[in-house]
């Protein structure tokens, strides 16, 4: 996830879906990105990256327009959230924090 975050920050994404929502391809262990996963990510430059949803490319080709709209709402909310609100979500187990140590 750390490498994917660096690529997102470098604008190496497959699609900007608007509303802070981006599509990123990730490779599967032992194979390339073509046989890997698609990940939907909420991202705001110099703010935060939140991995929202992932699926194997061999299990589904894409998400629906309805799912995209819902994820955009989630993205906007997460990007507008204060640090206190995010800490509450982490404490509740609603989201997890990954740190690059």
N, C-alpha and C positions, 0 to 999 in steps of 0.2 A: 504494500500500500504506500510505503514511503516513496518508492520510485515512481509510482503512478501519480502521486501528489506533485512531485517535482516536474513531471511531464505536463500536468495540468497547469501548473504555475508558469511553465514555459510556452503555454498556448498550443500544446501538442495534444489536441483533442479531435475526435472524429466529427463532432457536431456541437454547435452552440444552439440550444433549443429555445433560448430566451428565458427571461425570468430567473436568471442565475443558475439555470439547469444546463448541464453539459453531458454529452455521451462520450465515454472513453472505452477503448478496447484494452483488455488485459490478457496476457498470455496465460495458458495453463501450464503447470509444471510439466516439463518434458516435451512441450510443443510450442509453436509460435502463437501469435495473436489470432491468426486465422482460425485456429481450432479452440480458441479460448472463450472469454466472457465479454459481455457488454455490461458496463457499469454506468448508472446514472448518478451524477454527482452535482451537488449544490456547491457553487464556488463564487467567491467574491474576491477580487484581486487584493492582496495584502490584508486579508481579513481572515477567512477560514475556508476549509474544504470539508465537505460532509458527504460521505459515500451513502447514498440513499437506497439503491436497488441494484442487484446484479443478477444476471441470468446467463446460462451457457448458450452459446450461439447455436448449438445443435439441438437445443430444446425449444427455442422460439426465435423467430427472426427479428422481432421488434416488439415494442409496447404500443398499446392503442392510443388514440388521440385523447380518450378519456383519462387514461393512466398518465399521459404526459401532462395534461392540464392539472391533475391532482398533485403530481410531483412538483410542478412549477409553484403551486401554492405553498407546499411544504418548503421548497427552496427559499422562496421569498421570506417566509416566516423565520427560518433558521438564520438567514443572512441578516435579518433585522433584530434578532434576539440579542439581549444584553449578555454580558459574561455571567451575571448572576442567574439569568434564566437558563443559560446553557449548563451551568453547574448544577442547577436543580434537576434538569433533564438527565444529566449524567448520574447524579445521586439516586434518582428514581429507577435508573436502569433503562430509560427510554432511548438513550443514545450512549455510545461508548467513545472514549477518547483514546486516540493512538498518538503517542509522542515519539519523536525522533530523538533518542538520547545518544 
